[in-house]
Amino acid sequence: MNNKMVICSLLYLIASAPCVAEIRLGSGESAIDINIDDLSSGQKLDYTDSTVSLCSSTKATVSMAFTDNPQTSGDFTVLPIGGSANGQDYTLKLQPKGGAEVDPVVKQAAYSISFNSGCHAAVHDTKLHLNFKNLGVLAAGHYESLLRVTVAGQAETIDIPVRIRNGDRVQIKNLEDLMLSDAGTEWVASNSNVCVYSSTGSYALEARSSNRGRLSPAPPDKGYYKIFWKAGSGSRQEMTDQLTSDSGELQGLAASVKLDCTASDKAEVSISMTNSEVNSLSPGVYQDTVTLTVKAI
C-alpha cells in the first residue's frame, strides 16, 4: 500500500513540474555577414538584414534584453577590426509572430516576447531585423561585433556575430634606413620593428630595387647584397631573386589583425653582404632603394 502511494506521488510531481523554455537561435542563419561589394547602390544607402531569428523550446513568454559586445554608447555598433576607423551603427527591430513589433530596440531595455510554439516551427520564430544606413561610405576594412541577447532566467547569453566586409585593407609601417655594419664573417643590417596590418590576416609582399639588388655606384657585377623577410613567428625567407629579376613576391605571410602590432606580430627585414663583395668596392658611400609593397590576400 505504501509503495503504491509513493509511486503515485512521484508520478504526480513529474507530471505537474513546469516546463522551462530555452531561447536559442532559430532556423535561419547564426550570424550576420555583410559584404558591401555584393550590395546594390540602393542597399548601400539603406540595407536591412533579416536572416537571424530566435525561437523557444516551448510555448512561452520571456523577458529578454539586447546589447552589443563590446558595449558602445548610443546605437548598436559594429567595430572595425584593428580599431582604425569609426564603427558602423545599426538599429534593431524585433518581429514576434503574432505579437507587437518592437521598433527600435533600446539597448539593455527589457522586452517581454511571446513564442507561440517550439523551435520545430520556424513560422513562430521572432525575427531580428538589423538596419544599416550609408554602408557605401564605410572605410575599407573588416568590422565585427556581437549582438548579445540576455534572457531572464537563462544562464547563457546568445551571442550573434555581426560582420561587415568592405574590401581589404593593408598597411606597412616602421620602415627605416638600413646601414650595413661589419659582423665579422659578413656585413649585415636589420629592422625587426616592421608592422604589417591586414584586414584579412595575411598578405603578399613584393620587393623591388632601384639598382636590381646592387649598391650604387658600384662597378658592373659588383655591390650585390641579399635581402630577407621574416613575418612574425614565421621562417626567414630570402627575397634577393625579386630584386635581381624585378619580379615575384612572397605569399601567404601572417599579418597583424590590429593596426598596432604586438611583439610577436612584427616582421623583420634584413640585408647581408659578403666580406669579399664589400672588399671589392673602393672607399665611398654606396646605396640602393628597395620598395616593399604589401597586398591583402
Secondary structure, 3 states (H helix, E strand, C coil): CHHHHHHHHHHHHHHHCCCCCCEEECCCCCCEEEEHHHCCHHHHHEEEEEEEEEEECCCEEEEEEEEEECCCCCCEEECECCCCCCCEEEEEEEECCCCCCECCCCCCCCEEEEECCCCCCHHHCEEEEEEEECHHHCCCEEEEEEEEEEECCCCCCEEEEEEEEECCCEEEECCCCCCCEECCCEEEEEEEEEEEEECCCEEEEEEEECCCCECECCCCCCCECEEEEEECCCCEEECHHHHHHCCCCEEEEECECCCCCCCCCCEEEEEEEEHHHHHCCCCCCCECCEEEEEEEC
